[in-house]
Amino acid sequence: MKYLIVGLGNIGAEYAATRHNIGFMILDALAIGASNVVFEQDRYAFRAELKHAGRTLVLIKPTTYMNLSGKAVRYWMDAEKVPAERVLVITDDLSLPTGKIRIRAKGSAGGHNGLKNIEEVLGNQEYPRLRFGVGDNFPKGRQVDYVLGKFPEKEITEVELGIHKSMDAVKSFVTRGLGLTMTEFNK
């Protein structure tokens, strides 16, 4: 069985390790954790494939930039013949404390431009997503600077623990299903 795991972020060295790129960071950690898995540039995304418990995970990091993520998601869903229920979109979330994760079967974009574009392209909100908390410690009107900023040293432990928890959640999603994964990881 095949799954599409989408990490949202922006390409380019200036965006590496920023809050908005946590989706890329989680996919990179999954690839590093699996042996001989390397991302290669492909159509609309950097793509890698790994096996876990008899399942194939197609990992994509869209190269369309955050605000046009839907184009890459739609293309890879079609190319890999993966239905929406076997897609997991990983994104940053300002409403959760740093490192906390929340998994949902569907839902609103919550102001997130990457999720908004995916909903526009797919025509619905009916796809699973893993939201990774990046906190909301920014002055009014400085949200863009905040999400495009790097995590401060004092948050690195929470970020690393959250990345490991997210990796476990992805593996649970593909082996145990969405319901059990939500029950375990949304505590």
C-alpha positions as CSV (number, residue, x, y, z in Angstrom):
1,M,0.0,0.0,0.0
2,K,1.2,3.5,-0.9
3,Y,1.1,6.7,1.2
4,L,1.9,10.3,0.2
5,I,3.6,12.2,3.1
6,V,3.8,15.9,2.3
7,G,6.1,18.2,4.3
8,L,5.3,21.9,3.7
9,G,8.0,24.5,3.5
10,N,9.8,26.8,1.2
11,I,12.9,25.9,-0.9
12,G,16.1,27.8,-0.5
13,A,18.9,28.1,2.0
14,E,17.4,31.3,3.5
15,Y,14.3,29.2,4.6
16,A,16.2,26.2,6.0
17,A,15.5,25.4,9.6
18,T,12.8,28.1,9.9
19,R,9.5,27.5,11.7
20,H,7.6,27.5,8.4
21,N,9.8,24.7,7.2
22,I,9.1,22.2,9.9
23,G,7.4,19.9,7.4
24,F,10.6,19.7,5.4
25,M,12.6,19.1,8.6
26,I,10.4,16.2,9.6
27,L,10.7,14.5,6.2
28,D,14.4,15.0,6.3
29,A,14.5,13.3,9.7
30,L,12.4,10.4,8.3
31,A,14.8,10.0,5.3
32,I,17.9,10.1,7.6
33,G,16.3,7.5,9.9
34,A,15.8,5.1,6.9
35,S,19.0,3.9,5.3
36,N,19.8,4.9,1.7
37,V,16.9,7.3,1.3
38,V,17.8,10.5,-0.6
39,F,15.6,13.2,-1.9
40,E,15.9,13.9,-5.6
41,Q,14.4,16.8,-7.5
42,D,11.3,15.8,-9.5
43,R,8.3,17.5,-10.8
44,Y,7.0,20.2,-8.4
45,A,8.9,18.6,-5.4
46,F,11.9,17.0,-4.0
47,R,10.9,13.3,-3.7
48,A,12.1,10.3,-1.8
49,E,10.6,6.9,-1.2
50,L,11.0,4.6,1.8
51,K,9.5,1.4,3.0
52,H,8.1,0.9,6.4
53,A,6.3,-2.3,7.6
54,G,5.4,-3.3,4.1
55,R,4.1,0.1,3.1
56,T,5.6,2.5,0.6
57,L,5.9,6.1,1.8
58,V,6.4,8.7,-1.0
59,L,7.8,11.7,0.7
60,I,7.5,15.1,-1.0
61,K,8.8,18.5,-0.2
62,P,7.1,20.8,-2.7
63,T,9.3,23.2,-4.7
64,T,6.3,25.4,-5.5
65,Y,6.8,27.5,-2.4
66,M,4.3,27.4,0.5
67,N,1.5,29.4,-1.1
68,L,1.3,27.1,-4.1
69,S,1.6,23.7,-2.3
70,G,-1.6,22.4,-3.7
71,K,-0.2,22.1,-7.2
72,A,2.5,19.6,-6.0
73,V,0.0,17.7,-3.8
74,R,-2.5,17.2,-6.6
75,Y,0.2,16.2,-9.1
76,W,1.7,13.6,-6.7
77,M,-1.6,12.3,-5.6
78,D,-2.5,11.6,-9.3
79,A,1.0,10.4,-10.3
80,E,1.2,7.9,-7.4
81,K,-2.5,7.1,-7.4
82,V,-2.9,7.9,-3.7
83,P,-6.3,8.7,-2.4
84,A,-6.8,11.7,0.0
85,E,-7.2,9.4,3.0
86,R,-3.7,8.1,2.5
87,V,-2.2,11.6,2.2
88,L,-0.7,13.2,5.3
89,V,0.2,16.9,5.1
90,I,2.7,18.1,7.7
91,T,2.7,21.8,8.5
92,D,3.6,24.4,11.2
93,D,0.9,25.7,13.5
94,L,1.0,29.0,15.4
95,S,-1.8,28.0,17.8
96,L,0.1,25.1,19.3
97,P,3.0,25.3,21.8
98,T,6.4,24.7,20.3
99,G,6.9,20.9,19.6
100,K,3.4,19.9,20.3
101,I,1.6,18.0,17.5
102,R,-2.0,17.6,16.6
103,I,-3.4,15.2,14.0
104,R,-6.7,15.7,12.3
105,A,-8.6,13.9,9.6
106,K,-9.7,17.1,8.0
107,G,-10.3,20.7,8.9
108,S,-9.9,24.4,8.0
109,A,-6.7,26.0,6.9
110,G,-6.7,28.1,10.1
111,G,-5.1,31.0,8.2
112,H,-2.2,28.8,6.9
113,N,-1.5,29.8,3.2
114,G,-0.1,26.3,2.3
115,L,-3.2,24.6,3.6
116,K,-5.5,27.2,1.9
117,N,-3.9,26.5,-1.5
118,I,-4.2,22.7,-1.0
119,E,-7.9,23.1,-0.2
120,E,-8.4,25.3,-3.2
121,V,-6.7,22.9,-5.6
122,L,-8.3,19.7,-4.1
123,G,-11.7,21.5,-3.7
124,N,-12.2,20.4,-0.2
125,Q,-10.6,20.0,3.3
126,E,-10.9,16.2,3.4
127,Y,-7.3,15.2,3.9
128,P,-5.4,14.2,7.0
129,R,-2.9,16.7,8.4
130,L,-0.3,16.8,11.2
131,R,0.2,20.2,12.7
132,F,3.4,20.9,14.5
133,G,3.3,23.7,17.1
134,V,5.7,26.6,16.6
135,G,4.2,28.8,19.3
136,D,2.9,32.3,18.9
137,N,5.5,34.5,20.7
138,F,5.5,37.4,18.2
139,P,4.4,41.0,18.4
140,K,1.2,42.0,16.6
141,G,1.7,42.3,12.9
142,R,5.0,40.3,12.9
143,Q,3.6,36.9,12.1
144,V,5.5,36.6,8.8
145,D,8.8,37.4,10.3
146,Y,8.1,35.0,13.1
147,V,7.3,31.9,10.9
148,L,10.2,32.7,8.6
149,G,12.5,32.9,11.6
150,K,14.6,30.1,13.1
151,F,13.8,28.4,16.3
152,P,15.7,30.0,19.2
153,E,18.3,27.8,21.1
154,K,16.0,27.6,24.1
155,E,13.3,25.8,22.0
156,I,15.6,23.3,20.2
157,T,14.9,20.5,22.7
158,E,11.1,20.8,22.3
159,V,11.6,20.9,18.5
160,E,13.7,17.8,18.4
161,L,11.3,15.9,20.7
162,G,8.4,17.0,18.5
163,I,10.2,15.9,15.3
164,H,10.8,12.4,16.8
165,K,7.1,12.3,18.0
166,S,6.0,13.4,14.5
167,M,8.2,10.6,12.9
168,D,6.5,8.1,15.1
169,A,3.1,9.5,14.2
170,V,3.8,9.2,10.5
171,K,4.8,5.6,11.0
172,S,1.6,4.9,13.1
173,F,-0.6,6.6,10.4
174,V,0.7,4.3,7.7
175,T,0.6,1.1,9.8
176,R,-2.3,1.6,12.4
177,G,-4.5,4.1,10.6
178,L,-5.7,7.6,11.3
179,G,-8.1,6.9,14.2
180,L,-5.6,5.0,16.4
181,T,-2.9,7.5,15.6
182,M,-5.1,10.4,16.6
183,T,-6.0,8.7,19.8
184,E,-2.3,8.1,20.7
185,F,-0.7,11.3,19.6
186,N,-3.4,13.9,20.3
187,K,-3.1,13.4,24.1
